[in-house]
Structures are given as C-alpha cells and as structure tokens.
C-alpha cells in the first residue's frame, strides 16, 4: 500500500515547481488518510503536531495557486 501511495503522490510532482510545495502537498494528502478527525487545517496540524507556524503555512498552501486542478484534469 505504501508503494502505491508513493507512486500516486509521485505522479503530481511535475505539477509543482518547488519541492517544498510538493512536500507540503504530500503532507496534506497523508493527513487526509491518517487524521482521526477531519475538521480542516486544525486537524492536519494536530496530526503532524504542528504549532501556529504549521497552521499558518497550511492556510497559505490552501489559498495560493501552487496547484491548478484544471491542468491535472
């Protein structure tokens, strides 16, 4: 299963110009799979044990245009 997850995430690598953005994207996807509750960015921060700085970065990730869904579809 981990190999399949790796290949699925690797498929999206070319959509990100910066590796850091892609790693954050991977973290978000893994959070969706692993978090016991899903109440938005707060749940993801709890899953990763991220504090205020992590919360702000995730909010920025969801509000910026690092990934265009239209280009993938």
SVG drawing of the C-alpha trace seen along z (x, -y; Angstrom):
<svg xmlns="http://www.w3.org/2000/svg" viewBox="-15 -33 27 35">
<polyline fill="none" stroke="black" stroke-width="0.4" points="0.0,0.0 2.8,-2.4 4.3,-1.8 1.0,-2.6 0.7,-5.8 4.3,-6.8 3.6,-6.3 0.3,-8.2 2.0,-11.2 5.0,-11.0 2.5,-11.4 1.8,-15.0 5.5,-16.0 5.7,-17.7 2.8,-20.0 4.9,-21.8 7.8,-24.0 9.2,-23.9 10.0,-20.8 8.8,-22.3 5.3,-22.9 5.1,-19.4 6.2,-18.0 3.5,-20.1 1.0,-18.7 2.1,-15.2 1.8,-16.1 -1.8,-17.2 -2.7,-14.0 -1.2,-11.9 -3.1,-13.9 -6.4,-13.1 -5.5,-9.4 -4.2,-9.4 -6.0,-12.0 -8.7,-10.6 -10.9,-13.6 -11.3,-16.0 -12.1,-19.5 -10.0,-21.3 -6.5,-22.7 -6.6,-22.3 -7.0,-18.5 -4.0,-18.3 -1.9,-20.4 -2.9,-18.0 -1.9,-15.0 1.5,-16.4 1.9,-18.0 2.4,-21.3 2.0,-24.6 1.0,-28.0 3.7,-28.2 2.5,-25.0 -1.1,-26.2 -0.2,-29.4 1.8,-27.5 -1.2,-25.2 -3.6,-28.1 -1.2,-29.7 -0.9,-26.5 -4.7,-26.3 -5.0,-29.9 -2.2,-30.2 -2.1,-28.9 0.7,-26.2 -1.5,-23.6 -4.0,-24.1 -6.7,-21.4 -7.6,-22.4 -4.2,-21.4 -4.5,-17.9 -7.9,-17.0"/>
</svg>
